[in-house]
Amino acid sequence: MNRVLLIFAFFSVCCLMACQKSTEFGSTQYKAQAAIDDAILTQYIKDNNLTDSAKKVNDTSGVYYIIEDPGSGNTLFTNSTQVTVGDTGRTIVKGQIGKGSLFYQTLQYHPTYPIGSVILGWQLGIPMGSTGGEVRLLIPSRYAYGPVAHPELNQYDLSKTGLPANSILDFRIRLYDVIN
C-alpha cells in the first residue's frame, strides 16, 4: 500500500512540476499576446467611436462592455445562474473598422447556459446587463478561447477554417431570461 502511495505521490509531483514549467514558459507569451490584444481593442474602440460608451468590466480584465439596451429584469448573477441568450459573435482584427467577420449567431433558437460554463469574457461581461437587455462585449483572446483555434466555430463561411487562435471577439448578447 505504501509503495502505491509513494508512486502516486511521485507522479503527482512530476505533473505539478511540469505544469509550473509550462506556466512560466507561457507567461511571457501570455503577456505579449495580452499587450497585442489590448492595443487592438483600444484602437478598435477609438476607430469605431465607442470611447464614450465602452467601459471596462474591471481595471485588470481588458474586457469592455457597452449597454445597448438596459433591460429591466434580474441583475443578480452567480456561476450557477442560467442565462437564455440570443447572440452574434464577430472577430476583431487589427486595422478593421466596423463589422468584423461573423462566426456565430443564434437566430431561430435561444440557448440557455449556466454562467459558469461560458468563456470568461462572458462570465465577466454578462452581469453588466439585465433581463430583457442587450450588452455588447469586446473580449481579448485571453478571456475568450486563447491560443487555441476552434475550426468548428464558423457557421457562415465554410471556406474559412473557423475561429483562429488568439481571436479578439465582439459579441452582442440579448438576455432573454436570467434564472437563479
Long-range contacts (C-beta under 8 A, 24 or more apart in sequence): 29-147, 30-142, 33-141, 33-142, 33-147, 33-166, 34-62, 34-140, 34-142, 36-166, 37-62, 37-140, 37-141, 37-142, 37-166, 37-168, 38-62, 38-140, 40-92, 40-93, 40-94, 40-168, 41-92, 41-138, 41-140, 41-168, 43-94, 44-92, 44-96, 44-97, 44-138, 44-168, 45-138, 47-97, 48-97, 48-98, 54-138, 57-124, 57-125, 57-128, 58-124, 61-124, 61-143, 62-140, 62-142, 62-143, 63-121, 63-124, 63-125, 63-137, 63-138, 63-139, 63-140, 63-143, 64-137, 64-138, 65-125, 65-128, 65-129, 65-135, 65-136, 65-137, 65-138, 66-135, 66-136, 66-138, 67-128, 67-129, 67-133, 67-134, 67-135, 67-136, 68-133, 68-134, 68-135, 68-136, 68-172, 69-132, 69-133, 69-134, 69-174, 70-129, 70-130, 70-133, 71-129, 71-130, 71-131, 71-132, 71-133, 71-134, 71-175, 72-130, 72-131, 72-132, 72-133, 73-130, 73-131, 73-132, 73-133, 73-175, 73-178, 74-130, 74-131, 74-178, 74-179, 74-180, 75-127, 75-130, 75-131, 76-180, 77-115, 77-126, 77-127, 77-178, 77-180, 78-115, 78-180, 79-114, 79-115, 79-116, 79-123, 80-114, 80-115, 80-116, 80-180, 81-114, 81-115, 81-178, 81-179, 81-180, 82-112, 82-113, 82-114, 82-115, 82-177, 82-178, 82-179, 82-180, 83-112, 83-113, 83-114, 83-115, 83-126, 83-175, 83-177, 83-178, 83-179, 84-110, 84-111, 84-112, 84-175, 84-176, 84-177, 84-178, 84-179, 85-110, 85-111, 85-112, 85-113, 85-126, 85-173, 85-174, 85-175, 85-176, 86-110, 86-173, 86-174, 86-176, 87-171, 87-172, 87-173, 87-174, 88-171, 88-172, 89-153, 89-169, 89-170, 89-171, 90-169, 90-170, 90-171, 91-163, 91-164, 91-167, 91-168, 91-169, 91-170, 92-138, 92-168, 92-169, 92-170, 93-168, 100-170, 101-157, 101-160, 102-156, 103-153, 103-154, 103-155, 103-156, 103-162, 103-163, 104-153, 104-154, 104-155, 105-155, 105-156, 110-176, 112-177, 119-143, 119-144, 119-145, 120-144, 121-169, 121-171, 122-171, 122-173, 125-171, 125-173, 126-173, 126-175, 129-173, 129-175, 130-175, 130-178, 131-175, 131-176, 131-177, 131-178, 132-175, 132-176, 133-174, 133-175, 134-172, 134-173, 134-174, 134-175, 135-172, 135-173, 135-175, 136-170, 136-171, 136-172, 136-173, 137-169, 137-170, 137-171, 137-173, 138-168, 138-169, 138-170, 139-168, 139-169, 139-170, 139-171, 140-168, 141-165, 141-166, 141-167, 141-168, 141-169, 144-168, 144-169
